[in-house]
Amino acid sequence: MSAQHQEHPPHEFPHVHGGHDDSLHADHGSLKTYATGFVLAVILTAIPFWLVMGKGIADSGTMGLVLLGIAAVQVVVHMVYFLHMNTKSEGGWSMLALIFTVMLVVIMFSGSLWVMYHLNHNMMPGMMHPSAPGAHEMHGSNETQEIHELNNMHNMP
């Protein structure tokens, strides 16, 4: 070797094994954790099936809320037992990404509902049933009369 090239001693990192930092990787689980997750997933699938097929809850609104609740629990079971998500895996970044994703989904879902409600409310005044709330204000107004005149313009010579 030349005099200009120097040998550097190897770096010693006691926390690194095989070039990988073990603190960033989560435990991949055992047969027991996979079996527990599978049993929970089957139970959380069978309960809603039984509720729907056996008509366990008569009120459809309550049934929908119960099914959504069980679905949310099943999502958590899958994330914990099969995807191994917890606050320790990957230094907490996977949990932070999950929280960010949930926040975005909630904003988009609630915003979509808000827009659809207001579009229906604001853009369809001629379609309102006379017994609907607020319909008496529109009935017989100049705006309603103008809408009817515009709709009948095709009959004009």
C-alpha positions as CSV (number, residue, x, y, z in Angstrom):
1,M,0.0,0.0,0.0
2,S,1.1,3.5,-0.6
3,A,2.0,5.9,2.2
4,Q,-1.0,8.1,1.4
5,H,-3.6,5.3,2.0
6,Q,-4.2,4.7,5.6
7,E,-6.0,1.7,7.1
8,H,-8.9,2.6,9.3
9,P,-9.9,0.4,12.2
10,P,-13.3,-1.1,11.9
11,H,-16.1,0.7,13.7
12,E,-17.4,-1.0,16.7
13,F,-21.2,-0.8,17.2
14,P,-22.3,-3.1,19.9
15,H,-26.0,-2.5,19.2
16,V,-25.7,-3.5,15.5
17,H,-25.9,-7.1,14.6
18,G,-25.2,-8.1,11.0
19,G,-25.5,-4.5,9.8
20,H,-29.0,-4.1,11.1
21,D,-30.1,-2.1,14.1
22,D,-32.3,-4.5,16.2
23,S,-34.0,-1.6,18.0
24,L,-35.8,-0.6,14.8
25,H,-37.2,-4.1,14.0
26,A,-40.3,-5.5,15.8
27,D,-40.7,-9.1,16.9
28,H,-42.2,-11.1,14.1
29,G,-44.3,-13.1,16.5
30,S,-44.6,-16.7,17.4
31,L,-47.1,-19.4,16.6
32,K,-48.9,-18.6,19.7
33,T,-49.5,-14.9,18.8
34,Y,-50.5,-15.8,15.2
35,A,-52.9,-18.5,16.6
36,T,-54.4,-15.9,19.1
37,G,-54.8,-13.4,16.3
38,F,-56.4,-16.0,14.0
39,V,-58.9,-17.1,16.7
40,L,-59.8,-13.5,17.5
41,A,-60.3,-12.7,13.8
42,V,-62.6,-15.7,13.4
43,I,-64.6,-14.7,16.4
44,L,-64.9,-11.1,15.3
45,T,-66.1,-12.4,11.9
46,A,-68.5,-14.9,13.2
47,I,-70.3,-12.5,15.6
48,P,-71.4,-10.0,12.9
49,F,-72.4,-12.9,10.6
50,W,-74.6,-14.3,13.4
51,L,-76.0,-10.9,14.2
52,V,-77.0,-10.2,10.6
53,M,-78.2,-13.7,9.6
54,G,-80.1,-14.3,12.9
55,K,-81.5,-10.7,13.0
56,G,-80.0,-10.4,16.5
57,I,-80.7,-6.6,16.5
58,A,-84.0,-5.3,15.1
59,D,-83.1,-1.7,14.7
60,S,-81.0,-1.2,11.5
61,G,-79.2,1.9,12.8
62,T,-78.1,0.1,16.0
63,M,-77.0,-2.9,13.9
64,G,-74.9,-0.7,11.7
65,L,-73.2,0.9,14.7
66,V,-72.5,-2.5,16.3
67,L,-71.1,-3.8,13.0
68,L,-68.8,-0.8,12.6
69,G,-67.6,-1.2,16.2
70,I,-66.8,-4.8,15.7
71,A,-65.0,-4.0,12.4
72,A,-62.9,-1.4,14.1
73,V,-61.9,-3.9,16.8
74,Q,-61.0,-6.4,14.0
75,V,-58.8,-3.8,12.3
76,V,-56.9,-3.3,15.5
77,V,-56.5,-7.1,16.0
78,H,-55.1,-7.4,12.5
79,M,-52.7,-4.5,13.0
80,V,-51.4,-5.8,16.4
81,Y,-51.3,-9.6,15.8
82,F,-50.4,-9.8,12.0
83,L,-48.8,-6.5,11.1
84,H,-47.0,-6.2,14.5
85,M,-47.7,-2.5,14.9
86,N,-47.0,-1.0,18.2
87,T,-45.3,2.0,19.6
88,K,-41.9,0.3,19.7
89,S,-41.7,-1.0,16.1
90,E,-39.6,1.1,13.8
91,G,-38.9,3.6,16.5
92,G,-42.6,4.6,16.7
93,W,-42.8,5.8,13.1
94,S,-45.3,3.2,12.0
95,M,-47.7,4.3,14.7
96,L,-47.2,7.9,13.8
97,A,-47.9,7.0,10.1
98,L,-51.1,5.2,11.2
99,I,-52.3,8.2,13.3
100,F,-51.7,10.5,10.3
101,T,-53.5,8.2,8.0
102,V,-56.5,7.9,10.3
103,M,-56.6,11.7,10.7
104,L,-56.6,12.2,6.9
105,V,-59.3,9.6,6.4
106,V,-61.5,11.3,9.0
107,I,-61.0,14.7,7.5
108,M,-61.8,13.4,4.0
109,F,-64.8,11.4,5.1
110,S,-66.3,14.2,7.2
111,G,-65.6,16.8,4.5
112,S,-67.2,14.6,1.9
113,L,-70.3,14.2,4.0
114,W,-70.4,17.9,4.7
115,V,-70.1,18.8,1.0
116,M,-72.8,16.3,0.0
117,Y,-75.2,17.5,2.6
118,H,-74.8,21.1,1.6
119,L,-75.0,20.4,-2.1
120,N,-78.2,18.5,-1.6
121,H,-79.5,21.3,0.7
122,N,-78.5,24.2,-1.4
123,M,-78.7,23.0,-5.0
124,M,-82.1,21.2,-5.0
125,P,-84.7,23.7,-3.7
126,G,-87.2,22.8,-6.5
127,M,-87.1,19.1,-5.5
128,M,-88.0,19.7,-1.9
129,H,-91.3,18.1,-0.7
130,P,-93.8,20.7,0.6
131,S,-93.8,19.0,4.1
132,A,-90.0,19.1,4.4
133,P,-88.5,21.6,6.9
134,G,-87.9,24.9,5.3
135,A,-90.0,24.1,2.3
136,H,-92.8,26.4,3.3
137,E,-90.3,29.3,3.0
138,M,-89.6,28.4,-0.6
139,H,-93.1,27.5,-1.6
140,G,-94.7,30.4,-3.5
141,S,-91.6,32.5,-3.5
142,N,-90.2,34.4,-6.5
143,E,-87.3,31.9,-6.7
144,T,-89.6,28.9,-7.1
145,Q,-91.6,30.8,-9.7
146,E,-88.5,31.6,-11.6
147,I,-87.4,28.0,-11.5
148,H,-90.8,26.9,-12.9
149,E,-90.6,29.5,-15.7
150,L,-87.1,28.4,-16.7
151,N,-88.2,24.7,-16.8
152,N,-91.2,25.7,-19.1
153,M,-89.1,27.8,-21.5
154,H,-88.9,24.9,-24.0
155,N,-92.6,25.2,-24.6
156,M,-92.2,28.8,-25.8
157,P,-92.3,29.5,-29.6
